[in-house]
Amino acid sequence: MESSPRLARDWILLTVASKRHTRLRTLLALLTSILARCIIQPFDGLTNLFLMPLQHVRNRPDLLLLLSAAAVPLSFATWQALLNNFAVERAAFGGAEMGILQSLREIPGLMAFAVVFLLFLFREQTIGYLSLILLGAGTLITGWFPSVLGLYLTTVLMSIGFHYFETVHSSLCLQWSDKDRTPELLGRVIAVGSFTSIVVFGFIWLTFKILKMDFIPVYAAGGGITILIAGLCWWTFPKFPVKVRQNRRMVLRRRYWLYYALTFLSGARRQIFVVFAGFLMVEKFGFSVASIAVLFLINAVLNMLFAARIGRIIGNIGERRALIFEYVGLALVFTAYAFVNNAGLAAGLFILDHFLFALAIAMRTYFQKIADPADIAATAGVGFTINHIAAVVLPAILGFVWLVSPAAVFLVGAGLAVLSLGLSFNVPSDPGPGNEVVRGRWGSLTRIRVSQQ
C-alpha cells in the first residue's frame, strides 16, 4: 500500500516547510491521508452510495442495514447526550427519579418478545421502518415536556421505537449475512452509527457552547431527521426476500441456556453503567452539556475507527477469547469507577467502557453459530426481553442505593462482570448446533415451544 510512505512523506514536508501557508497545505494533505486510511475504510460499501446507480443501491440489503443504523443515533444520541442535563436543569430530577425513568425506558425492551407477534401483521423490514418513526417522534417532542411526568412519557415513546428497531435490525443482520462475514458487518454497523453520533455530538457542542441554543430545537432536529431517513429507506428499498421463514411464535430452546444467561447479565451490567456513569459525571464532577458531548464524541470516534476491525478480529480469534477479554476489562472498569475521585480518570473510564462494548458483537455471532436459522427473529425478541429483565428493576432499586453509596452501585456492576467472565469460559472454541457449551449441555436439536417447557 502507498498510504504509509505517503504519510511519512507528508510529515517530513510539514516539519521542514518554512512558510506558514505551505505548512497548512501539507498538514491538510496529512489529515487527508489519515482520513482516507482510517475513517473511510470502515464504511466500505457505503462511501460510494451516491455514486451507485439507484437500482444497484436498491438491491443491497447491507446498505439498508447501514443506512438505517445511521439514523438511530440522530435521535438516540441526541436524547442520551442531553438527558442528564435536561433532567437535572429543567425537570429537577434526583437519583431516585433518574432510576425510575431508566426503568420505564427499559419496559419496551422487556416487551421486545412481542415483535414475533407483529410478524403476523408486518414484515420485519416494515416493523423496522415504523420503529424508526416512533424513535424519531419521541425524541422530537421531548424538549416540550420539561417535567417529571412529561419526560417519563416521551422516554417511553422513544424507547418503544428504539428497542423494537434494535430487535428487528439485529435479526435482519444475522439473517441477511453469511456467518463468516457477520462479525465485520456488525462492526461496520457500529462504525456507521458512531459516525452519525459524531455528527450529533458535534452539533450539540456547537448549538450549546457557541450558539447558546435551547433544548427544544436540538431535540426536534435529531428526531425529525430520523423520521426523514426512515421515510427515505421505506421509499427507496424494495422488500427483500426472507431466506428462511421465521417462526411466528415465541420459541425457547434449552440448548441456548448459556446465551440466555450471558444476555441477562449483559443487560443488568450494561444498564448500571449507562444509567449511573453519565449521571455521576454531571452530579459529582459537574460536567456540562458540552463536556458530556465531548466524551460521547471521543467514544464515537474510537468506535468508528476500530469497530469494523474489532469485528474482523472476533472472526479470527473466536467468540470465547473475545468475551473473556471483554469481561476482564469490564470488571476492572467497574471496580475503578466505584472509587474514582478524579474527573479526568472518570472520563477515561467512561471512554474505556464504551470501547469494550464493541466486543459484545461476539455474543451475537455466538448465537448465530448455534441457532436454528428459523429461530433468529423469535430469539432476537426473547433475547432483548431477557436482556431487559434486570434492566427494568435494577435502575430503580440502585437509584435508592445511590442515595446511600454511589460506590456500591458500581461494585454491583463489577460483580456481574465477574459472573459473566465465569460463564464465558463455557463458550466452546468452535460453537455450533450440538456444540453450544463446553459443559452443561442441555436440550436437543428439536425446537421447543414455550408452552412445552
Secondary structure as UniProt FT lines:
FT   HELIX           3..16
FT   HELIX           20..34
FT   HELIX           35..39
FT   HELIX           41..43
FT   TURN            44..48
FT   HELIX           49..51
FT   HELIX           54..58
FT   HELIX           61..89
FT   HELIX           95..110
FT   HELIX           112..114
FT   HELIX           115..118
FT   TURN            119..121
FT   HELIX           124..140
FT   HELIX           142..144
FT   HELIX           148..175
FT   TURN            179..181
FT   HELIX           182..205
FT   HELIX           206..210
FT   HELIX           215..236
FT   HELIX           254..256
FT   HELIX           257..283
FT   TURN            284..285
FT   HELIX           289..317
FT   HELIX           319..339
FT   HELIX           343..357
FT   HELIX           358..360
FT   HELIX           361..370
FT   HELIX           373..375
FT   HELIX           376..404
FT   HELIX           406..424
FT   TURN            425..426
FT   TURN            433..434
FT   HELIX           450..452
//
